[in-house]
Amino acid sequence: MSYVDGFVIAVPNAKRDQFIAHASTFDPIFLEVGATRVVECWGDDVPEGKLTDFRRAVQARDDESVVFSWIEWPDKATRDAGMEKFMKDPRMAAAADCPFDGKRMIFGGFMPVVSLPA
């Protein structure tokens, strides 16, 4: 059974290109350690809710956009081993200069329960 890691972050609009460069540098490492797909989505239609919403969840400011991302893995065991390799990869030292506030990131691992083919 496949496994998915999901992420929601707030990125300053002025750092959009820097974020894309950051993702283009580090996302391929996930593929090297076993992920089958990595998707980064810049918020386009992210409405404010009455009780909660994506913007509030990451405390996005007016000058920030919400980014919704996910990593697909073949299974949880591959994900666990891959994430361990990813975090120990020496290239990750350069990730300290990321274009968003990691303290406001929401993330989690998910087991698909419904998956329809394209």
C-alpha positions in Angstrom: 0.0 0.0 0.0 1.4 3.4 -0.9 2.1 6.2 1.6 1.8 10.0 1.3 3.5 12.8 3.3 1.6 16.0 3.2 2.8 19.5 3.9 1.3 23.0 4.1 3.5 26.1 4.5 3.3 29.9 4.1 5.8 31.4 1.7 6.4 35.1 1.3 5.2 36.1 -2.2 8.5 38.0 -2.7 10.4 34.6 -2.2 8.3 32.6 -4.8 11.3 32.1 -7.1 13.6 31.3 -4.2 11.1 28.7 -3.0 10.9 27.1 -6.5 14.7 27.0 -6.6 14.8 25.5 -3.1 12.2 22.8 -4.0 14.0 22.1 -7.3 17.2 21.5 -5.4 15.9 19.4 -2.5 12.9 17.6 -3.9 15.0 15.4 -6.2 16.7 14.0 -3.1 13.3 12.5 -2.1 13.3 10.6 -5.4 16.8 9.4 -4.8 15.8 7.9 -1.5 12.7 6.1 -2.7 9.8 8.5 -3.3 7.9 8.0 -6.5 6.6 11.5 -6.9 6.9 15.0 -5.3 4.4 17.8 -6.0 4.7 21.4 -4.9 1.6 23.6 -5.4 1.5 27.4 -5.1 -1.9 28.6 -3.7 -4.2 30.1 -6.3 -7.7 29.8 -4.8 -7.3 29.5 -1.0 -10.4 31.0 0.5 -10.8 32.2 4.1 -13.1 29.9 6.1 -15.5 30.7 8.9 -13.8 28.6 11.5 -10.5 27.4 10.0 -8.7 27.4 6.7 -5.3 26.8 5.1 -4.1 30.4 5.7 -5.0 30.3 9.4 -3.5 26.9 9.8 0.0 28.2 8.9 -0.6 31.7 10.1 -0.1 33.1 6.6 0.4 36.9 6.5 -1.1 39.1 3.8 2.2 39.1 1.9 2.4 35.3 1.9 0.9 32.5 -0.2 0.0 29.0 1.0 1.9 26.1 -0.5 0.4 22.6 -0.5 2.8 19.8 -1.2 3.0 16.0 -1.0 5.4 13.2 -1.5 4.3 9.8 -2.7 6.1 6.7 -1.5 5.6 3.0 -2.5 4.9 2.1 1.2 5.5 3.3 4.7 8.7 1.2 5.2 10.2 2.9 2.1 9.1 6.3 3.5 10.6 5.7 6.9 13.9 4.6 5.5 13.9 7.3 2.8 13.1 10.1 5.3 16.0 8.9 7.6 18.4 9.0 4.6 17.0 12.4 3.5 17.6 14.0 6.9 21.1 12.6 7.1 22.1 13.6 3.6 25.0 16.1 3.7 23.3 18.3 1.1 20.6 19.1 3.7 23.0 21.4 5.5 22.2 24.0 2.8 18.5 23.7 3.6 19.0 25.8 6.7 18.6 28.9 4.4 15.0 28.0 3.3 12.6 30.7 2.1 9.8 29.9 4.6 9.3 29.6 8.3 9.5 25.9 9.1 8.0 26.5 12.5 4.6 27.2 10.8 4.7 24.1 8.6 2.0 21.5 9.0 3.0 18.0 8.0 2.0 14.4 8.4 2.1 10.9 7.0 -1.0 9.4 5.5 -2.2 6.0 4.4 -4.5 6.2 1.3 -7.9 4.7 1.8 -9.3 5.6 -1.6 -7.2 6.0 -4.7 -8.7 6.3 -8.2 -6.7 6.0 -11.4 -6.3 9.0 -13.6 
